[in-house]
């Protein structure tokens, strides 16, 4: 598997286990050796008690909504339940807004009240800074970037941790802010049992029905109900509550981890899984479960392209995308290398592995070849009435660049390309606002001087864009194909683009990548 033993495995395959071990083990150690240290160090005796009450309610109820919202998002992401992912968005967003407001109020009170500053310890500030950073990133993404469908990605990855078969490659395509949010959350989980927040482990589950006072007779005041020499399970002590809470959380997470990664939407899903899941043994470490086929599609693609491929995923309308996610069922793929405008398996693979630069579609180069192949099969399954792709355009060996070639390329650019890309390549030709894709979305010509080429700027991809063009729909073209001008003039046009139009940094970056 690509980069299985690299930094991504340490971040997404090792660090979570370290954080979770600390989160679950340290509280029991503290309960044994420092039971009276599991306290919030109450500060209600100081000024601003009304403000404290407001902050406490916002913080605690907000965290409650955030927790159960994430639980819904994880389950929905694993099973492909879009409504649960929607519930995750509303619960986590509203809860996050409440919790971050409460945390900010509590932090401001702690800073402003002298008595509180005097009694405060570093973790009193650190926990609020953690919460504000974690919640702030998530709320920004939800409300501004509108990329909350990433739970489809995080859910299967999180489940792989609880199957003790981590798949760090599932997180490779997640947005940077999402990765930062998740890493900060795990770092906070590792730090959690060393802070005053450890009191959450002693949650009194029978708080609302308990008597006002709990009395023990003199004869039984030392009866602790010890089991196996250490833990009381009579349901009246912090040890009991902590044990029940830990067992409950682990049971829920264990069920999430053991859930088979097979979204259950309708008959479409079963048929897709049967046709797109590879049958041969995994090429990764023996015994390691690898997500592929339609479940892998749900994990990596559904947040934008939708569960059924209609381009209507939860993150499809994110303003961070420069292009609307493709409707995979229509098959109007633009980055092709065939002579009839129909994307081949090789074209689909190129886009999946390399992404589309500057469009919002990430690359999935960290997936194994088996996983990439299963995604290709899934896309082909979703593609309704797929026509047969034509022959792949042959690319002859590139001749050495000369001044005459560049001059010829400049002449051809003026006659073939300026109508869309403009005289200088700035994308300001006369047809700038007249081009639309098959769904009716306006597709402005690329600014060749400043914008990255979506399909890549390698000589191979430049040759394909010129020779094969970019189809709009059957028999229609966004960018005409110019294979008829012949290889010599195509290479001349590429030489001119590289010499006078395309940014040097883009050319250098393309040369380091595969075609």
N, C-alpha and C positions, 0 to 999 in steps of 0.2 A: 504494500500500500504506500502511496506517495507520502513521504514525510512522516511515516508512522512513528519513527523513533526520534523525530526532530522536536523543535520547540513547540509545535502545535500539540504534540502528544503530552508534553510536560504541562502545558497550560490547560488543555481541555481533557486530558486523560489521567493526570496525576494530582495536580493542585486541588481539584474538587474533592478527591478522597481525603487529602490532608485536612482541608477545611471541614468536611463533614465529620471526620474522626474527632477533631477538636470540639466541634459543636455538640456531639452526642456523649463523648467520654468525660470531658473535663467537668461538666456539672455534677456527675456522680462522685468524682474525686473530691470536689469542693464540698459536697453534701456530707461526705464522711469525715473530712478533716477540718472543714471550716463551715459548719452548718449555719452559724449565725452571721456569716459574711454574705449570705445570699439575700441581700436587702437592697432596696432602692435608695437608701439614705434619704428618707422623706424630708422635704423642704417646705411643707405647708405652713410651718410656724412663722415663716418670714413674710415680708410684705408682698402684696400682689397675689393673694390667695385666689381671688376671683379670676385673675388672668391665668393662674395655674390651672384652675378647674377647666377653663375653656381650652387651654392647650392640651390638657390631659385627655379630655373627651375627643377632641379632634385627632390627636395622635393615636389613641388606642382604638377608636372605632375605624379610623383610616387604615391602620395596620391590619385590622380584622378584615376589612374589605379587600385590601391588597393581597393578603394571604389566600383567601378563598377565591379571589379572582385569578391569581396565578395557578391555583390548583385546577380551576376550570380550564384555563388556557393550556396547561400541560396535558390534561386528559383530551381536550379537543384537538390539540396538535398531534397527539399520538394516533388518535382514532379517526382523524379527518372530520370532526364534527364542527362545521363552520359556525353554528349557533353558539357553541360553547366558547369558541374563540371570540365571537362578538360579545358574549357576556364578560369574558376576561377584559376586553377593552373598556367597557363601561365601569365594571366594578373596580378594576385596578386604577383607572384614570380618576374616578371620583374619590376612591380611597386614597390614592396618592396625593391628590390636591389637598384633602383634609389632613393627611398625616404630615405633609411637608409644611403646611401652615401651622399646625400644632408644634412641630419641631422648631420652627423659626421663632415662634412666640416664646417657647420654653427656653430656647438658647438666649434670646434677647433679655428675658427676665433674669436669667442666671448672670449675665454680664452686667446688667444695670443695677441689681440689688447688691449693695456692698456685703451684707451678711452672707449672701449666697456665694459671692466670689470668694469670700474667706474660707468657706467650707468645701468649695469645689475641688475636685480632683481631675487630673487630665482626662480620664475616660468620660467624665460628665460632658465635656466639650466634644470629645472624639465621636461619641455615639451620634450626636446631632449632626456633626459634619458628615459622617458616613451616610446617615439617613437623607440629608439634604442633597448630597451628591448623587446617591443611587436613585432617589425619587425624581430629582430634577432632570436627570438624563432621560429617564423613562417618560416623564410627562412631556418633555420637549419633543421626543420622537413621536409620541402619540398624537399630540395636538398640532405640531408644526410639520414634522416629516410624514406623519400619518403612516408609519411603518409598524403597525402593531400586529400584523399577520405573521410576524417573525416567530410567533409561538409555534407555528407549524414546523419551524426549524429547531427551536430549542426543546420542544417536547420530546421528539425521538432521541435527541442527543442526551437529554436528562435521563430518559428511560434506559438508555444504554449503560449509564453509570450504575443504575440499580440492578442491571443484569450482570454486572461485573464484566462487561464486554464493551469498554468505552470506544466510541467512534468519534474522535476529534474532527475528522473530515467533514462531519455534518455541520459544524459551526464555522467552517472556513468561509462560506458565502454570506454569513450574517454581516449586516452593516457594522462599521467600526464602533458607533455609539452603543449598539446592542452588545457587542463584545465587552466594551468597557463597563456597561451596566451589569452584566452577568459576573464579570471578574470582581467588581467591587462588592457585589452581593455575596460572593463566596468568601472574599477577604473579610467582610463583615461577619459572616457566619463563624469564621475561625476566631475572630476577636471577641465575638458575642459572649462566650462563657467567662471571659476575664473582666467583664464590665458589670455595672449594676443591673443591666438588662437580664442577667441570669435569673432574676426573680420570676421571669415568665415561666421557668421550669417548675415553679412551685404553685402554679395556678390552682386556686381552690375550686375544684370542679363542682363542689356542692355548696358554693358560696350563697346562692339565692335561697336555699332550703335549709341551711344550717340553723341550729338554735342560737339565740343571742349569746349564750355562754355554754362552753363545753366543760363539764365538770367530771372529775374522776373521784371515786371513793378513796379513802385513805388506804384501804386494803389493796387497791389496784392501781395506785398512782405510779408505781414503778413497773407496771406491766407494759411491755413494749411490743409484744407479739413478734419476736424476732424469728425470722425464717432464714435458714442457711447462715445464721450467725450475724446477719447485718441488716436486712430490710424488713420493715413493717408493712403489711398489706391489709391493715384493718380499715383503710380508707379515711383516716383522720389526721394524718401527718403530711408534712411536705414531702417526705420520702415516698409516701404512697402516691401522691399526686404526680410527682416527677416521674415515677416509674410508669404509671398508667399513661401519662402524656407521651413519654418517649416510645412506649410500646405502640401506642396509637399512631403516632407520626411515622414510625418505621413500617408499620403494617400498611398504611396508605401508600407510602412511597414504594414499598415492596410490590404492591399490586400494580402500581404504575409501571415499575420496571419489568414486571413479568407479563404485562399486556403485550400480546402479539402485535407487531407493527403492521396491521392490516386494516386500513380505513374501511368502514362498512357503510357505504353510501347507498348503493342499489346494485342491480345486476351488472351494471357497467363495471363496477370495481372488481367483482369476482372474475369477470371475463378478462379485464385488463391484467390482473395479477397472473392469471393462468398463462397469458401470452407474453408477458414482459419480464417475468422473474426468471433469472438465469437458473438453469438446473444443475450446472456443474458445481463442484465443491468450491468454497471460497478460496481466493488466491492469497488471502491474508493469513495471519497467524492461525494455526489449526485450533479448532474449537471456538474461534471468535465469530460471533454473529455479525453479519454485514448486511446492512439495509440496501435493498436494490428494488428494481421494478417500480410498480405503482406506489408503494409506500415511500420509496425514496423520492419519487416525484412530489408526493404530498409534502414531504419534509423540506425539499429544496426549492420547489417551483410554485406550489399552490398559493403562496402568499401574494404572488403577483398575477400568475396566469389562471388562478382559480382551480378549484378541485376537479372540474371537468374540462379545463383547458380553454374556457371562453374568454380569458383575459380579464376576468372580473374578480380577482383575488382581493383580500382585505387591504393590501398595500398598493393596489393598481393605480390609485389616483394620487399617489404621493407626489408632491411638487419637486422632489429630488430627482424624478425621472424626466429625461428630456424627450422620451418617446413613450407612447402608451404600450403596455405589455401586449404582446402578440396574441391574437385569437388562434390558438393552436389547432382548433378544429377546422379552420378555414385554410390553413396551410399557406398563407401568403408570406412566405419567407423571402427576404430580400437579398441575403448574402449567399449567393449561389455560385457554382462553378460549372454548371451544365449548359449545354447548347439549346435547351428548350425552356429555361426559366424555372424548372422544378428542382427544389432542393434535394440533393442526394444524401445518403447516410453520412458521407464524409463532410458535407456542408453542415449538417446538424451537429456533428461531432465538433467541428471547428468552433461553432458558436457556443456550445456547451462548455468546452474546455477553456476557451479564451475569453468568453464573455463578449459584450459589445461595448467598446470603450466610449465613455462619456454618455451612455444612454441610461444607466441605472441598472443594467443587467450585469451581475457579477460573473466572474469566471468560476468554474467548478473543476479547476485543474488538480485539486487535491483528492478528488474521487479516484478510485481505482478504475482500471480499464473495464472491468466487469460492470461496475456501477454506471460508468458512462454509457456503455453499450445498452444497459437496461433502460436508461433514460431515453436513449434514441428510440428503442422499441416502444416505449410508452408514448412518446410524441407521435410516432408513426401510427400507433393504435388510435390516438385521439384525433388524428388528421383524417377527417371524413372524406371518403372517395378520393384518396390520394392518387394522382396520375403517376405514371411511370416517369422517373427522372431520365433525362437524356444522357448522352455520353458526356463524360467530363472533358472539358476543353484542354487540349494538350498545350503545354507551355514549353516552347523550344528554349535552348540554352541562350542565356542573355549575352549579347555582344558587348564588347568594351565600349564604354561611354566616350564619345568624341564631341567636339564643338559642333560639328555638322549635325549630329544626332540631336543635340539640345536645340539647335536652331529649327530643325524639322519638327521637334516636339512642340516648340513655341508656336509654330505656324498651325499645327493640328489643334493645339489647345484653343487658339483663337477661333478656329472654325467649328469646333465640336463642343467646347465646354463653356465658353463665356456666357452663352444664353442663360445658364443657370448659376454657375459659380462666379461670374463676373470677370472683368479683365484682369484683376489682380488676384483672383481666387478667394475673395472675401465673402462669397456667397450672396452677392448683390446683383445678380443678373436679372433680366427682365421677367423671368418666370418665377421669381422668388415666392410669390404668394398664390401661385396658381396650381401648385402640385399638391395632391392629396393621396393618401393611401387608400386601400380598398374599403376601409371603414369610414372614410370621409375626413380623417384628420389631416390638417395641413402639415406637409412635410417640407420645411424650408431646405434649400440646398446647403450643403456643408460649407462652413467657412474653412477652407483648406489651410489658411494661414494660422489660425488660432485653435480650431476645434480638432480634437483627436478623431481620426477616421474610425468609425464603429467597427468595421470588419478587420482593422489592422492596416498598418502602412508598410508591411513587408513587400518586396518586389512581387512575390507570388500573389498576394492578395490584391495589389494594385493591378496586376495583369488580369486577374479574374474580374475585378470591378469594371475594367474597360472593355474586356472582350465579352463577358457574359451579361453585363448590365445589372440593373436592379429591378426585378419584376414588381409590378403593382398588383395585378391579378392575371388571370389567364388571358394571354394575348395582349396585355397592357404593361407599360413600363414606366417606372419612376425615373430611371436613368437608362437611356438607350444603350443597346449593346453595339460594340464596334469591332466585332471579330473580323468583319469583312475588310477592314483597312489593312490587315496583315500584321504578322508578328513584328516586322522591322519598325513600322510606324508606332505600334503599341509600345515597344521598348523605347522608342524615341520620346514619346509622350511621357513615359515614366521618368526618363532621364531629365526632362525639363521640369517635371513636378518636383523631383528630388533636388534639383539644382537651384530653382528659383521660387518655388511656392511652399512646399511643405516645411514645417519647422525642423531644424537639425536634430533637436532632442527627440522628436517623434520617430525620425528615421533611425537614429541610433538605438532607440528602445526597440524598434521593430526588428532590427538586425540581431538583437540578443534573443529574440523569441523564435519559436518554431513558425513555419509558414502558416 
